[in-house]
């Protein structure tokens, strides 16, 4: 567990990072190389999960060399399924990262919800549901490596 105390906000015990795939860590079904490097580093301290509808059918191949848990969405209600997955893990120990409308409940449920704008943009509902918004996935993942940045952003 990664303990982080954010003054006048919360003391968190973070264990899981749950990542949306398309638009968040991948573009057009292709996982960004910079994300692969960050996941390899973060997997030393966190359990990494990728959650996706796998629109392009590429996630298994793209992530085969990474130490991750892959969750392919199977219901017709992806927004709720993503939130339910977080609750199964223990939402209070999760960081959720996403950009789409279907990430809204996941971002709200997570101990820390991070919306990523990226090249695909960010749905307004995801933005409003997040605790932090980053301009790209690399910045979001770096927050988890350099926790003082997160403290500076969230302290009250």
For each residue, the residues with C-beta under 8 A, 3 or more apart:
1: 13 14 15 93
2: 13 14 15 45 46 147
3: 11 12 13 14
4: 11 12 14 147 150 151
5: 10 11 12 151
6: 9 10 11 12 150 151 154 155
7: 151 155 156
8: 155 156
9: 6 154 155 156
10: 5 6 111
11: 3 4 5 6
12: 3 4 5 6 92 93 111 112
13: 1 2 3 92 93
14: 1 2 3 4 17 46 93 94 95 111 112 144
15: 1 2 46 47 89 90 93 94
16: 46 47 48 49 89 90 93 94 95
17: 14 42 46 47 48 49 94 95 97 144
18: 49 51 82 85 86 89 94 95 96 97 106 110
19: 24 25 48 49 50 51 97 98
20: 23 24 25 51 52 82 97 98 99 100 103 106
21: 24 25 26 31 50 51 52 54 59
22: 26 27 28 29 52 53 55 56 120
23: 20 26 27 99 100 116 118 120 121
24: 19 20 21 97 98 99 100 103 116 118 137
25: 19 20 21 31 32 35 50 97 137
26: 21 22 23 29 30 31 32 35 58 59 62
27: 22 23 30 32 118 119 120
28: 22 56
29: 22 26 55 56 57 58 59 62
30: 26 27 58 62
31: 21 25 26 35 36 59 62 63
32: 25 26 27 35 36 137 138
33: 36 37
34: 37 38 137 138
35: 25 26 31 32 38 39 137 138 141
36: 31 32 33 39 40 65 66
37: 33 34 40 41
38: 34 35 41 42 138 141 142 145
39: 35 36 42 43 48 66 67 68 141
40: 36 37 43 66 67
41: 37 38 44 145
42: 17 38 39 45 46 48 141 144 145
43: 39 40 46 47 48 66 67 68
44: 41
45: 2 42
46: 2 14 15 16 17 42 43 95 144
47: 15 16 17 43 69
48: 16 17 19 39 42 43 66 67 68 69
49: 16 17 18 19 68 69 70 71 85 89
50: 19 21 25 59 63 68 69 70 71
51: 18 19 20 21 71 73 82 85 106
52: 20 21 22 55 59 70 71 72 73
53: 22 72 73 78
54: 21 57 58 59 60 72 73
55: 22 29 52
56: 22 28 29 59
57: 29 54
58: 26 29 30 54 61 62
59: 21 26 29 31 50 52 54 56 62 63 70 72
60: 54 63 64 70
61: 58 64
62: 26 29 30 31 58 59
63: 31 50 59 60 66 68 70
64: 60 61
65: 36
66: 36 39 40 43 48 63
67: 39 40 43 48
68: 39 43 48 49 50 63
69: 47 48 49 50
70: 49 50 52 59 60 63
71: 49 50 51 52 85
72: 52 53 54 59
73: 51 52 53 54 78 81 82
74: 81
75: 78 80 81
76:
77: 80 81
78: 53 73 75 81 82 102
79: 82 83 101 102 103 104 105 106
80: 75 77 83 84 105
81: 73 74 75 77 78 84 85
82: 18 20 51 73 78 79 85 86 96 98 102 103 105 106
83: 79 80 86 87 105 106 108 109
84: 80 81 87 88
85: 18 49 51 71 81 82 88 89 106
86: 18 82 83 89 91 94 96 106 109 110
87: 83 84 90 91 109
88: 84 85
89: 15 16 18 49 85 86 93 94
90: 15 16 87 93 94
91: 86 87 94 109 110 111
92: 12 13 111
93: 1 12 13 14 15 16 89 90 111
94: 14 15 16 17 18 86 89 90 91 109 110 111 112
95: 14 16 17 18 46 110 111 112 113 114 144
96: 18 82 86 103 106 107 109 110 112 113 114
97: 17 18 19 20 24 25 113 114 115 116 137 140 141
98: 19 20 24 82 102 103 106 107 114 115 116 126
99: 20 23 24 103 115 116 117 118 120 121 122 123 126
100: 20 23 24 103 123 126
101: 79 104 123 125 126
102: 78 79 82 98
103: 20 24 79 82 96 98 99 100 106 107 115 123 126 129
104: 79 101 107 108 123 125 126 128 129
105: 79 80 82 83 108 109 129
106: 18 20 51 79 82 83 85 86 96 98 103 109 110 113
107: 96 98 103 104 110 113 114 115 126 129 130 131
108: 83 104 105 113 129
109: 83 86 87 91 94 96 105 106 113
110: 18 86 91 94 95 96 106 107 113 131
111: 10 12 14 91 92 93 94 95
112: 12 14 94 95 96 131 132 150 154
113: 95 96 97 106 107 108 109 110 129 130 131 132
114: 95 96 97 98 107 130 131 132 133 134 140 143
115: 97 98 99 103 107 122 126 127 129 130 132 133 134
116: 23 24 97 98 99 122 133 134 135 136 137 140
117: 99 121 122 133 134 135 136
118: 23 24 27 99 121 122 135 136 137
119: 27
120: 22 23 27 99
121: 23 99 117 118
122: 99 115 116 117 118 126 127 133
123: 99 100 101 103 104 126 127
124: 127 128
125: 101 104 128 129
126: 98 99 100 101 103 104 107 115 122 123 129 130
127: 115 122 123 124 130 133
128: 104 124 125
129: 103 104 105 107 108 113 115 125 126
130: 107 113 114 115 126 127 133
131: 107 110 112 113 114 154
132: 112 113 114 115 140 143 150 153 154
133: 114 115 116 117 122 127 130
134: 114 115 116 117 137 139 140 143
135: 116 117 118 139
136: 116 117 118 139 140
137: 24 25 32 34 35 97 116 118 134 140 141
138: 32 34 35 38 141 142
139: 134 135 136 142 143
140: 97 114 116 132 134 136 137 143 144
141: 35 38 39 42 97 137 138 144 145
142: 38 138 139 145 146 149
143: 114 132 134 139 140 146 147 149 150 153
144: 14 17 42 46 95 140 141 147 150
145: 38 41 42 141 142
146: 142 143 149 150
147: 2 4 143 144 150 151
148: 151 152
149: 142 143 146 152 153
150: 4 6 112 132 143 144 146 147 153 154
151: 4 5 6 7 147 148 154 155
152: 148 149 155
153: 132 143 149 150
154: 6 9 112 131 132 150 151
155: 6 7 8 9 151 152
156: 7 8 9
